Amino acid sequence: MSNVSGIIKSIQDIMRKDVGVDGDAQRISQLVWMFFLKIFDDREAELDLIEDNYESPLPEHLRWRNWAKNPEGMTGDELSDFINMQLFPTLKDKLPLLGSASKRKRAQVVRDAFEDAYNYMKSGTLIRQVINKICEIDFNNTGDRHTFGSIYEQILKDLQSAGNAGEFYTPRAVTRFIVNQIDPQLHETVLDPACGTGGFLTCTIDHKRDNYRKTAEDEETLQASIHGVEKKALPHMLCITNMILHGIDTPTNIKHDNTLSRPYKDYSNKDRVDVIVTNPPFGGMEEDGIENNFPSHLRTRETADLFMALIIKLLKDKGRAAVVLPDGFLFGEGMKTRLKQTLLEECNLHTLVRLPNGVFSPYTGIKTNILFFTKGQPTEQLWYYEHPYPDGVKSYNKTKPMRFEEFQPEIDWWGDASDGYAKRVQTEQAWKVSVEDIKARNYNLDIKNPHIGEQISHDPDELLQLYAKQQKDIGKLRDQLKDILQKALKPEFSDVEPSN
């Protein structure tokens, strides 16, 4: 087994010497397309052995084994020219979609992956050094493949300095807990409409294989059931690579697109799915015009709210969803109030898990929640579960991230949907609220744990959110006071006789 972590570090050190690579984002983008081709070639080597008459979608001279594998092969200007003038132009938009259905699908996967990829490195000599390092990893070796899975998280941590890693990263403990509780069945279609690097989808694949796959036909059913959409090029290519590493040879159901760019009304019954698991980007704004794809009462430029509106629409009747959302969604007003009303009227929002601070550190300190709901019947009561820090832990960090084992109390408490979670009991961490109480609060879902006394938070993000809310409330009171004063003063002035 290779020292995968050491190889990655060596590659990054080599790339830092290249004048064409500027910063973490470009370095990682460069690394990802090269790994994609190596992983694709290793998988093709497997398929050559297990499939009769396997046909590669790539022309022979563009297959990794024929231009990259030989450590004494092309280098310098020859290698740079080959990549810039032959490899990239062909893989981007000239790769022929010919031959068998599986060959055409594989060709489309490659074209989609390279649609927005770039070769940033200028030095062919340094490119050769990087390639030789990559060739030390064997992705048909179970150990290397498993180790590379953890490298994805390191790549995302490196992306932090590029300022956008949090948009497509969800801690593994959270994805596993969500998929475990949603329990997608073999035949159920599963969608992540903002799939990032594919954390929820790969967790779903593992869950179905571990619990429900028994035959080769089951595997085909499983692979056809996984769907994802990601609008950014880098996480999309990472997701495609992740799918191939998880045995999805032709991940054509992973689209490079923006789910929100399609008009809301154009989504029909054929687009609906059984399960949605996602952590939509929050805190950001969509580009001008996207909100016009939605009905007037659901229009906003806030990304997470638009995704929530669409998620409700995309679920089949009795379809299930789990969505990670920030605290701001719970107490937000205006469009958020209308959206929460729609959610409670069209879905049974049966569980809201309140996560502690720092779950998404170091990407964001915003406090988050997991909303679990089933479409097709209105909410009657909502259970809250406040997830505590483990004993001896006051916050999460790089060396002490959240672990899946921490969710065992929730799993033991959860109960069964078939009887409406009748066995749930209130504890120091769990409490329930009737929908009538929520309506009386004008759909404010930010309900604190009644079993814990008032606590003072010193978290800067939480304090800023509280400050913003207080300023908004003060503004409302000021406007009300102005109205009262104006109404009180108008009669007094109307009685005054105009002077001649």
Residue, then its C-alpha position, 0 to 999 in steps of 0.5 A: m500500500s502506498n503512502v497516499s498522504g505523503i504522495i499528496k504532500s509531495i505533489q503539492d510541493i511540486m506544484r508550488k514551484d510552477v509559475g502557472v499555478d496561483g493559490d490553493a484553488q488552482r492547485i487543487s483543480q489541477l490535482v483533481w483532473m489528473f487524479f480523475l484520469k488516473i482513477f478512470d484508467d485504473r477502473e478501466a484496467e479492472l473492466d478490461l479483466i471482467e468485461d468481454n470486449y471492453e471498449s474505452p471511450l477514450p482514443e488510445h493515445l489519450r488513455w493515461r496508460n499510454w501517455a502518463k504511465n511511463p516515468e521516462g515518457m513525455t516531459g517538458d514542452e512536448l508534454s505541455d503541448f500534448i496536454n494543451m493541444q490534444l488532451f484537453p481539446t478532445l476531452k472537453d468537446k471533441l470526444p466522440l459519443l459513439g459505440s455501445a450505450s455504456k461506451r457513450k455514457r462513459a464518454q459523456v461522463v468524461r466530457d462533463a467532468f472536463e467541461d470547465a477544467y483547466n491545465y494551469m501548470k506551465s512547466g512540462t517538467l514539473i507536470r511529469q514529476v506530478i504524474n510520476k507521483i500520482c502513478e505511485i497510487d494504485f486505485n485498484n488496491t483497496g487500501d490505497r482507495h480507502t486512504f484516498g477517500s480521506i484525502y477528499e477531506q484534506i482537499l476540502k480543508d486546503l480549499q478553505s483558504a480559497g474561501n468557499a470550502g464550506e459550500f460543499y462540505t458536510p462532516r462525515a458523521v452528519t451525512r452518515f447519521i442522516v442517511n442512517q435515519i432516513d434509511p433509503q431502500l434499494h429501489e428508492t430514488v435518492l437526490d442531493p440537489a446541491c451535492g458538492t463532492g458527493g458525501f451524501l450520495t456515497c454514504t447512501i451507496d454504502h448504506k444500500r450495499d450494506n443493508y439491501r443489495k444481494t444480487a447483480e440486479d440489485e446493484e444495477t437498481l442501486q446505481a440507477s437510483i443515485h442522483g445529484v446536481e452540482k453547479k460548480a466545476l471543481p466539486h462536480m469533478l470531485c463528485i464524479t471521481n468519488m462515484i467512480l471510486h465507489g463503483i459507479d462506473t458511469p455516473t451520468n446521473i450526476k449533473h453539472d448544473n444549477t438545480l435552481s436555474r430551471p423554472y419551478k413550474d417546469y418540474s413535473n411528476k417525472d422529476r419527483v424522487d423518494v428521498i432527498v438528503t442535502n446540505p444546501p449552500f446557505g448564507g449566499m445569494e443567487e444571481d439576479g433573475i434566479e428568484n423569478n423562476f419561483p412563484s411570487h410568494l416564494r421569491t428570494r435571492e437567498t439560496a437555502d430558502l430557494f432550495m427548501a421550496l424546491i425540495i418540498k416540490l420535488l418529493k413524491d407523496k410519502g417521500r422523505a427528506a433531511v436537510v441541514l439548515p442554519d438557525g436563521f431559517l428557524f426564526g426568519e420572517g417574511m418569505k421564510t415565514r411563508l415557506k415554513q407555513t408551506l412546509l408544515e401544511e404539506c409535510n410532516l416535519h416530525t423531527l428537528v435535531r439542533l446541532p451544537n456550535g462548531v460542527f462545520s468548523p473551520y468553514t463556518g461557525i454558524k449554528t445548524n439544524i437537521l430538519f427531517f420531514t415526510k411529504g403528504q400529511p400536515t405536521e401535528q407536532l414537532w419533536y426537537y432533539e438538542h444534540p449535546y457535546p460529548d463528555g469532556v468536549k467544549s467545541y469541535n476542531k480539526t483534531k477533534p471533529m464530530r463522530f458518528e458514535e455521538f448520535q447513538p442516543e438519538i438513534d436509540w430514542w428515534g422510534d418508528a415512523s410507522d406508528g408516528y414515533a409513538k415510543r418517543v419520550q421527553t428527556e433533557q435533550a428532547w421535547k415536543v411542540s404542537v403545531e398550534d403553538i408554532k402557528a401562535r409564534n408566527y411559525n418561528l421554529d427557534i424554540k429553546n430546550p425547556h429543560i435547560g435554563e437560560q444560557i449566555s452564549h459567547d459565540p461571535d456568530e451567534l451574538l451577531q445573529l442575535y444583534a441583527k434580530q434585536q436591531k430588526d425588532i427595535g426598528k419595528l418598535r420605532d416604526q410603530l411609535k412613529d405611527i402612533l405619534q403621527k395619529a396622535l398629532k394629526p387631530e391636534f393640528s387639524d383643529v387649528e384655524p388657518s391664519n388669514 
